[in-house]
């Protein structure tokens, strides 16, 4: 399912300390808090507080493009219980 095409939104806010807040807005807000670790000039890792889900790797694939792959949790069947999942986001800057 393309969550953003169905009216959802996703954003990450990173503080100077390296702490982040990732928010997926779809059928209610889904918020993740943690620490960001820079791996190289083109890759970083998000480490969620408490270790769940597992850390996710993010790569700047080309200028103005970011690919995010990693474990996540989401309430796939609106029963108010998050189930494990695999996230794949491709973010491209709008012209």
KEROTOR-74058 format. One line per field, with one value per residue: chain; x, y, z of N, C-alpha, C in turn; residue number from 1. Coordinates in steps of 0.2 Angstrom, whole numbers, plus 2048, in hexadecimal, padded with zeros to 3 digits. Layout:
BEGIN
chain [A; ...]
n_X [X; ...]
n_Y [Y; ...]
n_Z [Z; ...]
ca_X [X; ...]
ca_Y [Y; ...]
ca_Z [Z; ...]
c_X [X; ...]
c_Y [Y; ...]
c_Z [Z; ...]
n [NUM; ...]
END
This chain:
BEGIN
chain [A; A; A; A; A; A; A; A; A; A; A; A; A; A; A; A; A; A; A; A; A; A; A; A; A; A; A; A; A; A; A; A; A; A; A; A; A; A; A; A; A; A; A; A; A; A; A; A; A; A; A; A; A; A; A; A; A; A; A; A; A; A; A; A; A; A; A; A; A; A; A; A; A; A; A; A; A; A; A; A; A; A; A; A; A; A; A; A; A; A; A; A; A; A; A]
n_X [804; 803; 806; 807; 801; 7F4; 7F0; 7F8; 806; 817; 825; 835; 83D; 84C; 856; 864; 86B; 86B; 860; 850; 840; 834; 826; 818; 809; 7FB; 7EB; 7EB; 7F8; 808; 816; 828; 836; 847; 859; 864; 871; 87F; 886; 88E; 892; 887; 87E; 873; 86E; 85F; 85C; 850; 849; 84A; 84C; 843; 839; 846; 856; 857; 85D; 862; 864; 86C; 868; 86A; 86D; 860; 858; 852; 853; 84B; 84C; 846; 842; 832; 823; 812; 800; 7F8; 7EB; 7E1; 7DF; 7E3; 7EF; 800; 809; 817; 821; 828; 830; 831; 836; 837; 83D; 83C; 841; 836; 834]
n_Y [7FA; 80B; 816; 824; 828; 826; 830; 831; 837; 839; 83D; 842; 849; 850; 853; 85E; 857; 84A; 842; 83C; 83E; 834; 834; 82D; 830; 829; 823; 827; 82E; 826; 825; 825; 825; 829; 827; 82E; 828; 82C; 824; 825; 831; 830; 827; 823; 81D; 819; 817; 810; 815; 809; 7FF; 7F9; 7FB; 7F2; 7FA; 805; 807; 815; 81C; 828; 828; 82E; 840; 84A; 83F; 832; 822; 817; 809; 7FD; 7F4; 7F6; 7FA; 7F9; 7FC; 7F2; 7ED; 7F6; 7F3; 7F8; 7F3; 7F2; 7EA; 7E0; 7E6; 7EA; 7F8; 802; 810; 81C; 82C; 83A; 84A; 857; 85F]
n_Z [800; 7FC; 806; 807; 7FB; 7FE; 806; 812; 81C; 81F; 829; 82F; 83D; 842; 850; 855; 85F; 85A; 85D; 857; 850; 848; 83E; 838; 831; 82F; 830; 83D; 848; 847; 851; 852; 85D; 85F; 85D; 851; 847; 83E; 830; 825; 818; 810; 816; 824; 834; 83D; 84D; 857; 867; 874; 86C; 863; 855; 84C; 849; 83A; 82A; 820; 810; 806; 7F6; 7EA; 7E5; 7EC; 7F0; 7FB; 802; 80D; 817; 821; 831; 838; 841; 840; 840; 838; 836; 83B; 84A; 855; 859; 856; 849; 844; 836; 826; 820; 811; 80B; 7FE; 7FC; 7F3; 7EE; 7EA; 7DB]
ca_X [800; 807; 802; 807; 7FC; 7ED; 7EF; 7FC; 80C; 81D; 82A; 83A; 840; 852; 859; 86B; 86E; 86A; 859; 84B; 839; 831; 81F; 814; 802; 7F6; 7E6; 7ED; 7FF; 80D; 81C; 82D; 83B; 84E; 85F; 867; 879; 882; 88B; 892; 88F; 881; 87A; 873; 86A; 85B; 85C; 84A; 849; 847; 84E; 83D; 83C; 84E; 859; 855; 862; 85F; 869; 86A; 86A; 86C; 86A; 859; 855; 854; 850; 84A; 84A; 847; 83C; 82D; 81D; 80C; 7FA; 7F6; 7E4; 7DE; 7DC; 7E7; 7F5; 805; 80C; 81E; 821; 82F; 82F; 836; 834; 83B; 83B; 83F; 840; 832; 837]
ca_Y [800; 811; 81A; 82B; 829; 826; 836; 831; 83B; 837; 842; 841; 84F; 84E; 858; 85E; 851; 843; 83F; 83D; 83C; 832; 834; 82A; 832; 825; 820; 829; 82E; 821; 829; 822; 82A; 825; 82A; 82D; 827; 82D; 81E; 828; 837; 82E; 822; 824; 818; 81B; 812; 812; 814; 803; 7FA; 7F6; 7F6; 7F2; 800; 806; 80B; 81A; 81E; 82D; 824; 833; 846; 84B; 838; 82E; 81C; 815; 802; 7FA; 7F1; 7FA; 7F7; 7FD; 7F9; 7F1; 7EB; 7FA; 7F0; 7FC; 7EF; 7F2; 7E3; 7E1; 7E7; 7EC; 7FE; 804; 817; 820; 833; 83E; 851; 85A; 865]
ca_Z [800; 7FC; 80C; 805; 7F6; 801; 80B; 818; 81C; 823; 82A; 835; 840; 846; 854; 855; 863; 857; 85E; 852; 851; 842; 83F; 833; 832; 82B; 835; 843; 848; 84A; 852; 855; 860; 860; 85B; 84A; 846; 837; 82E; 81F; 815; 80C; 81A; 82B; 837; 842; 853; 85B; 86E; 876; 867; 85F; 851; 84B; 845; 833; 826; 81B; 80B; 801; 7F0; 7E5; 7E7; 7ED; 7F1; 801; 803; 814; 817; 828; 834; 83B; 844; 83E; 841; 831; 835; 840; 850; 85A; 85B; 851; 847; 841; 82F; 822; 81D; 80C; 808; 7F9; 7FC; 7EE; 7EF; 7E5; 7D7]
c_X [804; 803; 802; 802; 7F5; 7EC; 7F3; 802; 811; 822; 82F; 83D; 846; 855; 860; 86E; 86E; 864; 855; 844; 836; 82A; 81C; 80C; 7FE; 7F1; 7E9; 7F5; 803; 814; 821; 833; 842; 853; 862; 86F; 87B; 887; 890; 88F; 888; 87C; 879; 86E; 865; 85A; 856; 84C; 846; 849; 849; 83A; 843; 850; 858; 85B; 85F; 865; 867; 86D; 86C; 86A; 863; 855; 857; 850; 851; 848; 84B; 841; 838; 827; 817; 805; 7F6; 7EE; 7E0; 7DB; 7E0; 7ED; 7FA; 808; 813; 81D; 828; 82D; 834; 833; 83A; 839; 83F; 83D; 83B; 835; 835]
c_Y [806; 816; 822; 82D; 829; 82B; 836; 836; 838; 83C; 840; 848; 84D; 854; 858; 859; 84B; 840; 841; 83B; 83A; 831; 832; 82C; 82F; 822; 821; 82A; 828; 824; 824; 827; 826; 82A; 829; 82D; 828; 828; 821; 82E; 836; 829; 824; 81E; 81B; 815; 814; 811; 80D; 7FD; 7F6; 7FC; 7F6; 7F8; 7FF; 80A; 80F; 81C; 823; 82A; 828; 83A; 847; 844; 835; 828; 819; 80E; 800; 7F7; 7F7; 7F7; 7FC; 7F9; 7F8; 7EF; 7EF; 7F7; 7F3; 7F8; 7EF; 7EB; 7E5; 7E2; 7E9; 7F2; 7FF; 80B; 819; 827; 836; 845; 853; 85F; 86C]
c_Z [800; 800; 80A; 800; 7F8; 806; 811; 817; 820; 823; 830; 837; 844; 84A; 854; 85A; 860; 858; 859; 854; 849; 842; 838; 835; 82D; 830; 83C; 843; 84A; 84B; 855; 857; 860; 85E; 854; 84B; 83F; 836; 829; 81D; 811; 810; 821; 82D; 83C; 847; 857; 863; 870; 872; 863; 85B; 850; 848; 83E; 830; 821; 817; 807; 7FA; 7EB; 7E8; 7E7; 7EE; 7F7; 801; 80A; 814; 81E; 82B; 837; 83E; 842; 83F; 83B; 830; 83A; 846; 856; 85D; 855; 850; 844; 839; 82C; 81F; 817; 809; 803; 7F9; 7F7; 7EE; 7E9; 7E1; 7D9]
n [1; 2; 3; 4; 5; 6; 7; 8; 9; 10; 11; 12; 13; 14; 15; 16; 17; 18; 19; 20; 21; 22; 23; 24; 25; 26; 27; 28; 29; 30; 31; 32; 33; 34; 35; 36; 37; 38; 39; 40; 41; 42; 43; 44; 45; 46; 47; 48; 49; 50; 51; 52; 53; 54; 55; 56; 57; 58; 59; 60; 61; 62; 63; 64; 65; 66; 67; 68; 69; 70; 71; 72; 73; 74; 75; 76; 77; 78; 79; 80; 81; 82; 83; 84; 85; 86; 87; 88; 89; 90; 91; 92; 93; 94; 95]
END
